[in-house]
Amino acid sequence: MQPRKTDLARTALQAHRAPLDMRQRRLLILCDGQRSIAELTALLGQDAAAMVIQLIQAGYLVTGADAAVSTQPAPSVAAAPLAPSAAAPVERRRSLVAARIYVLGILEMQRHPNAAALFRDLQQARAEGEVLRVMQSALQVLPALTSEGYCQRVRQRLMEALPAEHCSAFAEVA
């Protein structure tokens, strides 16, 4: 099964107002019809398959096996809300890979030559220091491409995904 985004998902990713948390947004960005559930699980963790089912049921993803998924209810996943509740905060796993994927998704949506160049640089970056440098450059360029409110939300989400030891370097980037 190789899930891909629906028009609803594309609109939600562009609008930044959909009831999606950061992990769900990251999953939507990665669902391009090329990656299997196993690949998504390797990138995002063990709950990726449950999130895929959740997003399919919400209309954000489709697969070739949609008929099979919709006829077999997943009771524990179907009852789960799309956005995490305020009463039960969930501590997300922080990783440089997750932060990188998030910044790649943000840059991909910008449709600007500077963002495209940073996207390529970040894709090709292999060393940890290089990845961090390109992500810092992206945060510095983003205010020229989008609104200040959007930049603040991106910075906040990135700080949630980054490992704690790297947060101080990004807190200085304004």
N, C-alpha and C positions, 0 to 999 in steps of 0.2 A: 504494500500500500504506500503510495507516494502522494501525500496531500499537497494541494495547491490552494492559493488564495482565491476567494470570490471577490466580486466587485464590492461587497459590503466590507471585506477585510481591507481592500485597497483604500477605500474611503476612510475607514477607521484609522489606518496608519497615517494618512495624510492629515486628518482633522485633529488628532491628538485629544479628542474629547470622548472617545468611546470608553465603555466601562471595562477596559483591559488593564491588567497590571503589567509591569515591565517584562516579566517572563513570558506572558502571553503575547505581547508585542514582538519580543525577540523570536518566539516560535513562528509567528506569522511571517516575519521577515525571512526566516529560513525555509519556509514551506513554498518551494518554487516548482513542485511537481517533479523534481529531480532526486530529492533526498528521500530515503526510506525512513520508516519509523525507527529502525535500528540506528541509522546514522543520526537522526534527531536526538535519540536517547543518548548516544555517545557525546553529542555536543551539549545537551541541556540537562542531562540527569535522568534518573529513573521515572520521574513523573511526567516525562514528555508524552508518552503514549496516552495517559489519562487526559492531559491538556489537549491533545489532538482530538480526542473523542468529544471533549467538552466544546471545543471550537467548531467542530463539525455540526454538533447539535445546535449551536448558537447561530449557524449559518455563515461563519467566517472562513471555513475550509470545505473543500470537496475532494473526493477521491473517486477512483474507478469503482470502488467497492462501497459506494454510498448506500446502495440498497441493502447490503448485508449489515452494515453498521446500524442503519435506522431500524431494522427489524429485530435486532438483538439489543434490548435495553441494557444499559450499564447502570444498575441501581445506585451504586455509591458515587459514580461520577455525575450521573444525571441530576442528582439532588444537590450537588455542590454549586455554589454561586460562582459567577464568572469573576467578580472582583472579590478580593479578600475582605472579610468583614472587619470592622474596626474593633469589635469585641475580642477577636482572636488574631492578633498580629502574628505573621509568620516570618521567621528569620530566614532570609534568602542566603543561599550560598554565594559568597563573593569569589570572583576569580577574574584574572586578567583576560582570559578567553571570553568570558561573558561580557566584560566591558568592551572588549574589541569588537565583538559581534554587534553590540548596541551602537557603537560609534560608526561602524560600517553601514548599518541600516540608516542611521541619521544622515550620513554623507550621501548615501545612495538616493535618498529622497530629495536632495537639494537642487538638482538640475542646474548646476553652475560649474563652469570650468575649474575653478579653484577647488570646489568640493570633489569633483571627479578626479583631480590630480591627487588630492589627499586620500581619497578612496583607494586608488591604485597603490599609493605609497603604503597605506596601512595593510592592504592585502599582501603586499610583498615583504613587509617587515617580518623578520624572524626572531631577532634578538629582543629580549625583554626591554632593554633600554631604548631600542629603536621604536618598538611598539608604543611605549610611553611617550616618546618625543613626538611621534606623529599624532597621537591622540591629543596631546597638549596643543599642537599646532591647529588641530581641528577646532578645539574649543576657542582658540584665539581668532580664527577666521569666521566662525559661525555667526557672531553678532553682525557682521557686514552682510550676511546672506539672509537673516531672518529677524524676527522681532526679539526684543529684549526678554519678554516673558517666556518665549519659546526657549531661548538660550538658557534661562534660569532653570526651566524644567529639565532640559537635557543635562545640565551640570548636576542637578540634584539626583537624577536617575543614574548618572554615571558614578556619582559618589556612593550610591547604594550598591552598585555592582563591583566596583574596584575593591581589591584587597586592602585592608586597613593600612598596610605599610606604604601604599602608594597614594593614599588620600591627601596627605599633606602637600605633596607636589602639585596636585590638581586644585587644591583649595586656593593656592596662590595665583592660578591662572584666572584672570578676570576679564 
